[in-house]
Amino acid sequence: MKELASYLAKNLVDAPDQVEVSSAEDEHSVRVTVRVADPDKGKIIGKQGKVIKAIRAVVGIAAAKSDRKVMLDLE
């Protein structure tokens, strides 16, 4: 999940070298935190949050294949 979130975020922002992705795993869930530069936060969020919702959906589908739940946060 971490690698997928990192790949998606780095391809959306202007400063891909400033993207940091961390994850904390539990037995049945994974919390992924994505940190980007302040000017790039708007690109990750998108209009009315559509881009971040799409990223969460894609990562969620990948997590469902391994019977896990994923929570994606943006900082």
N, C-alpha and C positions, 0 to 999 in steps of 0.2 A: 504494500500500500504506500509506503514511504517513497519508494522509487517512482511509482506512478504519479503521485502528487508532485514530486520534484520535477519530473519530466514535463508535466502539464504547466506548472507555474513558470518554469524557465523559458518555455516557448511562448508565453504570453507577455512577459515583461520586457522593458527596455534594458534593464541591468540584470541579466541572468546570473552574474557572478555574486550578486548580493542576496540571492535566494537561499534561505536556510530552512531545511525541513527536519523536524525531529518527531520522534514517535515514542509513545509509551504503550506497551502491550499488557493486556490483562488476559485472563483465561478465555473469555468470549468476545473481547472487544479490543479495539485499537484506537488510540487518540493521536491524531496527526496534527502537528502545529506547523504552519507555513509562515515564515517571516520574509517580507519583501521590503524594498526601499519605500519610503513614504510616497513618492510620486507614482509608484507603480500599484499602489493599493486600489486605486480606482479601476485600473485595467483588470485586476483580479476579481473585483466585486462586480463590475459591469453595470449596465443600466438596470435598475430595479433588482439588482442582485442575481441576474440571470446567469452570469458566467460562473460565479461561485456555486450556485445551485447545480449547474451542469458538471462542474468538477466534483462536487460531492456525490452526484449521481453516478458518475463513472467510477470513482473510487469505491463507492458503496456496492456497486455491482461486482467489482473485483473482490471485495471482502466477502460478499455473499457466497461466492464460489468456494471459499474456504470456511464456510459456516461461522463467520465473524461479523460483528457490527463495527462500523468505523464512524468516528466523529472527527470532522475536519474543521480546524480553527484557523483563522487568519489573524496574524499580529503585525 
